[in-house]
């Protein structure tokens, strides 16, 4: 949250300045030079010099557009459509692979089906198959990839080799990428970070531009701190869903009992609604209009949403910030039901929402359109290193 006192500016390195320009273009979709210079805090002369380099490297393009006002600028700066990034997104049913541009357009996508009960071995095989498809497709078209982004549900600091949601040996998968795509920058992240990036870069009228908490309620329940995109640690996943509320409660996939995730995840929702998880997933966002909810089930649903709100409020007590964006199945519900989350936040947030000046917004679910989240993450990785080689070092 910004305060009235501005901290003195730290000098930015060339990489950081380029990152500020590219991440702004990624989020805005394009900008005329004067507002771009203002947004990234550069003089128009300094901006021109950097844009010259970025254009020469094929990272940006400038297209003539009618001036926004008489005598105004006519060159709209945007990311170059020829830059290709690849994405791999692991979900409960399949592994998606795709190639796209920095603006989200998808040029190629395939899905490799996972067995009903995946193992680290079968997930590894799916990755090898998807990588082979990608390598063959890019070779045939002579496409050079600038970045690969990989999204894995539940990936965390304690699950480098064993993943509690979908078994995945991340070290082994990383080795496969080194072997098949040597020299292509690779980033592997928790799926909440990929979905948070997707919303910030692709959701029209996304409600927050400064530091906020993003919460994804899907197969798991997870959070991500969203900070200034030009910062090195702009995105940080947090294990919000494993806050234990009832040690005698239902067993969670993490091995504990009574975690918020054991009440609010999609598998828990399916059980509460009395439908098979596969059926719920098949219905996608339409489940909310298709599955009848009795008053008893609705009451329990609100109790669970209230508990989710408590978990979010507790997180804000530990690390305050000015906004919370909630995505996933709760976003599909009517305002009366969703309000239980807001009440839960209010019930435990120190000072309550008003005093803490916290804004809460529900954003549409982004699950089911894979590999778009991983693709947005790949574009963000490229932009946040200023489009420079991942290995290059420089003086500030």
C-alpha positions as CSV (number, residue, x, y, z in Angstrom):
1,X,0.0,0.0,0.0
2,X,1.4,3.4,-0.9
3,X,1.7,6.1,1.8
4,X,1.9,9.8,1.6
5,X,5.7,9.8,2.0
6,X,7.5,8.8,-1.1
7,X,10.8,6.9,-0.7
8,X,13.7,8.3,-2.6
9,X,14.2,6.5,-5.9
10,X,16.9,3.9,-6.1
11,X,18.9,4.0,-9.4
12,X,17.6,1.3,-11.7
13,X,19.8,-0.9,-13.8
14,X,19.4,-1.2,-17.5
15,X,17.7,-4.6,-17.0
16,X,15.2,-3.1,-14.5
17,X,14.4,-0.1,-16.7
18,X,13.8,-2.4,-19.7
19,X,11.7,-4.7,-17.4
20,X,9.5,-1.7,-16.3
21,X,8.8,-0.8,-20.0
22,X,8.1,-4.4,-21.1
23,X,5.9,-5.3,-18.1
24,X,3.9,-2.1,-18.5
25,X,3.3,-2.9,-22.2
26,X,2.4,-6.5,-21.2
27,X,-0.3,-5.3,-18.8
28,X,-1.6,-2.3,-20.9
29,X,-1.5,-4.0,-24.3
30,X,0.2,-1.0,-25.8
31,X,0.9,2.7,-25.1
32,X,1.8,6.0,-26.8
33,X,5.2,7.3,-25.9
34,X,4.2,10.2,-23.5
35,X,2.0,8.1,-21.1
36,X,4.6,5.3,-21.3
37,X,7.4,7.6,-20.3
38,X,5.3,8.9,-17.4
39,X,4.3,5.3,-16.3
40,X,7.9,4.1,-16.2
41,X,9.3,7.4,-14.8
42,X,11.7,8.2,-17.7
43,X,12.2,11.3,-19.8
44,X,11.0,10.9,-23.3
45,X,14.6,11.1,-24.6
46,X,15.7,8.2,-22.3
47,X,12.7,6.2,-23.3
48,X,13.5,6.8,-27.0
49,X,17.0,5.4,-26.5
50,X,15.7,2.2,-24.8
51,X,12.8,1.7,-27.3
52,X,15.4,1.9,-30.1
53,X,17.3,-1.0,-28.6
54,X,14.1,-3.0,-27.9
55,X,12.9,-2.5,-31.4
56,X,16.3,-3.6,-32.9
57,X,16.1,-6.8,-30.8
58,X,12.6,-7.5,-32.1
59,X,10.9,-7.2,-28.7
60,X,8.6,-4.2,-29.5
61,X,7.0,-2.6,-32.5
62,X,5.5,0.9,-33.1
63,X,2.4,1.2,-35.2
64,X,0.9,4.4,-36.5
65,X,-2.5,5.0,-34.9
66,X,-4.8,8.1,-35.1
67,X,-3.6,10.6,-32.4
68,X,-5.6,10.5,-29.2
69,X,-5.9,14.3,-29.4
70,X,-5.1,17.0,-31.9
71,X,-1.3,17.3,-32.2
72,X,-0.9,14.2,-30.0
73,X,1.4,11.2,-30.6
74,X,0.7,8.7,-33.4
75,X,3.1,5.9,-32.7
76,X,1.5,3.2,-30.5
77,X,4.3,1.1,-28.8
78,X,3.4,-2.5,-28.2
79,X,5.1,-5.9,-27.8
80,X,6.2,-7.5,-31.0
81,X,3.8,-10.1,-32.3
82,X,6.6,-12.3,-33.7
83,X,8.0,-13.2,-30.2
84,X,7.1,-16.8,-29.4
85,X,6.9,-18.2,-25.9
86,X,5.9,-21.7,-24.8
87,X,3.7,-22.9,-21.9
88,X,3.1,-26.1,-20.1
89,X,0.1,-26.3,-17.7
90,X,-0.5,-29.3,-15.5
91,X,-4.1,-30.0,-14.4
92,X,-5.8,-32.9,-12.7
93,X,-6.9,-34.5,-16.1
94,X,-4.1,-33.5,-18.5
95,X,-1.0,-31.7,-19.4
96,X,-1.5,-28.8,-21.8
97,X,1.3,-27.5,-24.0
98,X,1.1,-24.4,-26.2
99,X,3.0,-21.7,-28.1
100,X,1.8,-18.1,-28.2
101,X,2.6,-14.5,-28.4
102,X,3.2,-12.0,-25.7
103,X,-0.4,-10.6,-26.0
104,X,-2.0,-13.9,-25.3
105,X,-2.8,-15.1,-28.8
106,X,-2.3,-18.9,-29.1
107,X,-0.6,-20.3,-32.2
108,X,-0.6,-24.0,-31.2
109,X,-1.9,-26.1,-28.4
110,X,-2.1,-29.9,-27.6
111,X,-3.3,-31.8,-24.5
112,X,-1.7,-35.0,-23.2
113,X,-4.1,-37.0,-21.1
114,X,-3.1,-38.2,-17.7
115,X,-4.2,-41.5,-16.2
116,X,-7.0,-41.5,-13.6
117,X,-4.5,-41.9,-10.8
118,X,-1.3,-40.2,-12.0
119,X,2.1,-41.1,-10.6
120,X,5.4,-39.2,-10.8
121,X,6.4,-41.7,-13.5
122,X,3.3,-41.2,-15.7
123,X,3.4,-37.4,-15.3
124,X,7.1,-37.5,-16.3
125,X,6.1,-39.5,-19.4
126,X,3.4,-36.9,-20.2
127,X,5.9,-34.1,-20.0
128,X,8.3,-36.0,-22.3
129,X,5.5,-36.5,-24.8
130,X,4.4,-32.9,-24.7
131,X,8.0,-31.6,-25.0
132,X,8.4,-33.9,-28.1
133,X,5.2,-32.4,-29.7
134,X,6.5,-28.9,-29.0
135,X,10.0,-29.5,-30.3
136,X,8.6,-31.1,-33.5
137,X,6.1,-28.2,-34.1
138,X,8.7,-25.4,-33.5
139,X,11.3,-27.2,-35.7
140,X,8.9,-27.6,-38.6
141,X,8.0,-23.9,-38.5
142,X,11.6,-22.8,-37.7
143,X,10.3,-21.0,-34.6
144,X,12.8,-19.9,-31.9
145,X,11.3,-19.8,-28.4
146,X,12.2,-16.9,-26.2
147,X,10.9,-18.4,-23.0
148,X,9.2,-21.5,-21.5
149,X,6.8,-21.2,-18.6
150,X,5.6,-24.2,-16.6
151,X,2.6,-24.2,-14.2
152,X,2.3,-27.0,-11.6
153,X,-0.5,-27.1,-9.0
154,X,0.7,-27.1,-5.3
155,X,4.4,-26.6,-6.1
156,X,6.0,-25.1,-3.0
157,X,9.2,-24.8,-1.1
158,X,8.6,-28.2,0.5
159,X,7.6,-30.0,-2.6
160,X,10.6,-29.8,-4.9
161,X,10.4,-33.4,-5.9
162,X,7.1,-34.6,-4.5
163,X,4.0,-32.7,-5.3
164,X,1.0,-33.2,-3.0
165,X,-1.7,-32.4,-5.6
166,X,-0.4,-34.1,-8.7
167,X,2.7,-36.3,-8.3
168,X,5.5,-34.6,-10.3
169,X,9.3,-34.9,-10.0
170,X,10.2,-31.3,-10.8
171,X,13.9,-31.9,-10.8
172,X,13.5,-34.7,-13.4
173,X,11.2,-32.6,-15.5
174,X,13.7,-29.7,-15.4
175,X,16.4,-32.0,-16.6
176,X,14.2,-33.0,-19.6
177,X,13.8,-29.4,-20.6
178,X,17.6,-28.8,-20.4
179,X,18.0,-31.8,-22.7
180,X,15.4,-30.9,-25.3
181,X,15.4,-27.1,-25.1
182,X,19.0,-26.3,-24.2
183,X,19.5,-22.5,-24.1
184,X,15.8,-21.6,-23.8
185,X,15.1,-19.7,-20.5
186,X,12.8,-21.9,-18.3
187,X,10.7,-20.9,-15.3
188,X,8.6,-23.4,-13.3
189,X,6.0,-22.0,-10.9
190,X,3.1,-22.8,-8.7
191,X,-0.2,-22.6,-10.7
192,X,-1.5,-19.8,-8.4
193,X,1.3,-17.6,-9.6
194,X,0.5,-18.4,-13.2
195,X,-3.2,-17.6,-12.7
196,X,-2.4,-14.4,-10.8
197,X,-0.2,-13.3,-13.7
198,X,-2.9,-14.2,-16.2
199,X,-5.4,-12.0,-14.4
200,X,-3.1,-9.1,-14.0
201,X,-2.0,-9.2,-17.7
202,X,-5.2,-10.4,-19.4
203,X,-8.3,-9.5,-17.4
204,X,-9.9,-6.3,-18.6
205,X,-10.3,-3.8,-15.8
206,X,-8.4,-5.9,-13.3
207,X,-9.1,-4.2,-10.0
208,X,-5.6,-3.7,-8.6
209,X,-2.4,-2.1,-9.9
210,X,-0.4,-1.9,-6.7
211,X,0.5,-4.5,-4.0
212,X,-2.4,-7.0,-3.3
213,X,-3.2,-10.6,-2.4
214,X,-4.5,-12.9,-5.1
215,X,-6.4,-16.0,-3.9
216,X,-7.2,-18.9,-6.2
217,X,-9.9,-21.4,-5.0
218,X,-9.7,-24.4,-7.3
219,X,-8.4,-27.9,-6.9
220,X,-6.5,-26.4,-4.0
221,X,-6.7,-23.1,-2.2
222,X,-3.7,-20.9,-2.6
223,X,-2.6,-17.3,-2.5
224,X,0.1,-15.2,-4.1
225,X,1.4,-11.8,-3.1
226,X,1.4,-9.5,-6.1
227,X,3.9,-6.7,-6.1
228,X,5.4,-4.2,-8.5
229,X,6.0,-6.3,-11.7
230,X,9.5,-4.9,-12.1
231,X,10.7,-6.2,-8.7
232,X,12.6,-9.5,-8.6
233,X,10.2,-11.0,-6.1
234,X,7.0,-9.6,-7.7
235,X,5.1,-12.8,-7.3
236,X,5.3,-15.1,-4.3
237,X,3.1,-18.1,-3.6
238,X,1.8,-18.7,-0.1
239,X,0.3,-21.8,1.5
240,X,-2.9,-20.0,2.6
241,X,-5.1,-23.1,2.1
242,X,-3.2,-25.1,4.7
243,X,-4.3,-23.0,7.6
244,X,-5.8,-25.6,10.1
245,X,-9.1,-24.6,11.6
246,X,-10.2,-27.9,13.1
247,X,-7.6,-30.6,14.0
248,X,-10.5,-33.2,14.1
249,X,-11.8,-32.0,10.7
250,X,-11.7,-33.7,7.3
251,X,-8.3,-35.0,6.1
252,X,-6.5,-32.7,3.7
253,X,-4.1,-33.9,0.9
254,X,-1.2,-32.3,2.9
255,X,-1.7,-35.0,5.6
256,X,-3.3,-32.7,8.2
257,X,-6.9,-32.5,9.3
258,X,-9.3,-29.5,9.0
259,X,-7.3,-27.2,6.7
260,X,-9.4,-24.6,4.9
261,X,-8.6,-26.4,1.6
262,X,-10.3,-29.6,3.0
263,X,-13.5,-27.5,3.2
264,X,-13.3,-25.1,0.2
265,X,-11.4,-27.0,-2.7
266,X,-13.2,-28.3,-5.7
267,X,-13.1,-32.0,-4.4
268,X,-14.6,-30.7,-1.1
269,X,-17.3,-28.8,-3.1
270,X,-18.1,-31.8,-5.2
271,X,-18.6,-33.9,-2.1
272,X,-20.9,-31.2,-0.5
273,X,-23.0,-31.0,-3.7
274,X,-23.3,-34.7,-3.8
275,X,-21.8,-35.0,-7.3
276,X,-18.7,-36.8,-8.6
277,X,-15.6,-34.5,-9.0
278,X,-15.3,-35.5,-12.7
279,X,-18.9,-34.4,-13.3
280,X,-18.3,-31.0,-11.6
281,X,-15.2,-30.4,-13.7
282,X,-17.1,-31.5,-16.8
283,X,-19.8,-28.8,-16.2
284,X,-17.1,-26.1,-15.8
285,X,-18.5,-22.7,-14.8
286,X,-22.0,-24.0,-15.7
287,X,-22.3,-26.1,-12.5
288,X,-23.7,-23.1,-10.7
289,X,-26.7,-23.0,-13.0
290,X,-27.1,-26.8,-13.4
291,X,-26.7,-28.3,-9.9
292,X,-29.6,-27.6,-7.6
293,X,-28.5,-26.4,-4.1
294,X,-30.9,-27.1,-1.1
295,X,-31.1,-24.6,1.7
296,X,-29.2,-26.9,4.0
297,X,-26.3,-27.3,1.5
298,X,-26.4,-23.5,0.8
299,X,-26.1,-22.9,4.6
300,X,-23.0,-25.2,4.8
301,X,-21.6,-23.6,1.7
302,X,-21.7,-20.2,3.3
303,X,-20.1,-21.6,6.5
304,X,-17.2,-22.9,4.4
305,X,-16.9,-19.6,2.5
306,X,-16.9,-17.8,5.8
307,X,-14.0,-20.0,6.9
308,X,-12.2,-19.2,3.6
309,X,-12.7,-15.5,4.5
310,X,-11.1,-16.1,8.0
311,X,-8.0,-17.7,6.3
312,X,-7.7,-14.6,4.0
313,X,-8.2,-12.2,7.0
314,X,-5.6,-14.0,9.0
315,X,-3.2,-13.8,6.1
316,X,-3.8,-10.0,6.0
317,X,-3.2,-9.7,9.7
318,X,0.3,-11.2,9.2
319,X,1.1,-9.1,6.1
320,X,-1.3,-6.2,5.5
321,X,-2.0,-4.9,2.0
322,X,-4.7,-2.8,0.4
323,X,-6.5,-5.3,-1.8
324,X,-7.7,-8.9,-2.3
325,X,-8.6,-10.5,-5.6
326,X,-10.5,-13.8,-5.3
327,X,-10.7,-16.1,-8.3
328,X,-12.2,-19.6,-8.7
329,X,-15.5,-21.2,-8.0
330,X,-16.7,-18.7,-5.4
331,X,-16.6,-16.0,-8.1
332,X,-19.5,-17.7,-9.9
333,X,-21.9,-17.5,-6.9
334,X,-24.5,-14.9,-6.3
335,X,-23.5,-11.9,-4.2
336,X,-25.4,-13.1,-1.2
337,X,-23.4,-16.3,-1.1
338,X,-20.1,-14.6,-1.9
339,X,-20.6,-12.2,0.9
340,X,-19.9,-14.9,3.4
341,X,-16.2,-14.7,2.3
342,X,-16.2,-10.9,2.9
343,X,-17.8,-11.4,6.3
344,X,-15.2,-13.9,7.2
345,X,-12.4,-11.5,6.3
346,X,-14.1,-8.8,8.4
347,X,-14.6,-11.1,11.3
348,X,-10.8,-11.6,11.9
349,X,-9.0,-8.8,10.1
350,X,-7.5,-6.4,12.7
351,X,-9.6,-3.2,12.7
352,X,-11.9,-4.8,10.1
353,X,-12.0,-4.0,6.4
354,X,-12.9,-0.3,6.7
355,X,-10.2,0.6,9.2
356,X,-7.6,-1.6,7.4
357,X,-8.7,0.0,4.1
358,X,-8.9,-3.3,2.3
359,X,-10.8,-3.6,-1.0
360,X,-12.1,-7.0,-2.0
361,X,-12.9,-8.0,-5.6
362,X,-14.1,-11.3,-7.2
363,X,-12.5,-12.0,-10.6
364,X,-13.8,-14.7,-13.0
365,X,-12.3,-18.2,-12.8
366,X,-9.4,-18.7,-15.1
367,X,-9.2,-22.5,-14.8
368,X,-10.3,-24.5,-17.9
369,X,-8.6,-22.3,-20.5
370,X,-5.1,-23.9,-20.1
371,X,-2.4,-23.2,-21.1
372,X,-3.3,-19.5,-21.1
373,X,-2.2,-19.0,-17.5
374,X,1.2,-20.6,-18.1
375,X,1.5,-18.6,-21.3
376,X,0.9,-15.3,-19.5
377,X,3.5,-16.4,-16.9
378,X,6.0,-17.2,-19.7
379,X,5.4,-13.7,-21.2
380,X,5.8,-12.1,-17.7
381,X,9.1,-13.9,-17.1
382,X,10.5,-12.6,-20.4
383,X,9.3,-9.1,-19.7
384,X,10.5,-9.0,-16.1
385,X,14.1,-9.8,-17.1
386,X,13.9,-7.0,-19.6
387,X,14.1,-9.4,-22.6
388,X,17.7,-9.9,-21.8
389,X,19.4,-13.3,-21.6
390,X,18.6,-15.0,-18.3
391,X,22.3,-15.6,-17.6
392,X,23.6,-12.1,-18.3
393,X,24.9,-10.0,-15.4
394,X,25.3,-6.3,-15.3
395,X,26.3,-3.5,-13.1
396,X,23.4,-1.5,-11.6
